[in-house]
Amino acid sequence: MRSAAQDPTQDAKIIKNIIKLQLILFIAGIAAIKFVEPGILKSVLYGSMVALLNTGFLYWRMRKAESNPCNTANGSLKQVQRAALERFVLIAIMLAVGMSARLGLMPLMLLTGFATGQLIFLLGAALFAPRQSEQN
């Protein structure tokens, strides 16, 4: 279990490592899809970029909160709620734009790319999280 007094820069390092992992798997996925089905590439690419944007926005918000900390629990809670709402709205807009007929992307493949990116985020968080023995 993580302690509440964990160094905030450690969380930022974890997010940076997850972004690197997402980029590596993103590039590998592009290469694989390009050889299998080139028509799907654009949709999966867009969905993966939305997931990467989501992680990048989380990292940016963490750094911003680190440089401008709140002194009260209520202030910290407001920062967390605002960041969550902003991320939700940003991702909803990006997915809606991607699914619009104007871009001509395949919605299922777009969502597959997004879901894969989010799954990589979750797996990366588990992979890069400090072990309990490292915290003692």
Summary of the structure (lengths in Angstrom):
residues: 136
radius of gyration: 17.1
end to end distance: 11.3
largest distance: 54.1
contacts: 381
relative contact order: 0.19
helix: 82%
strand: 0%
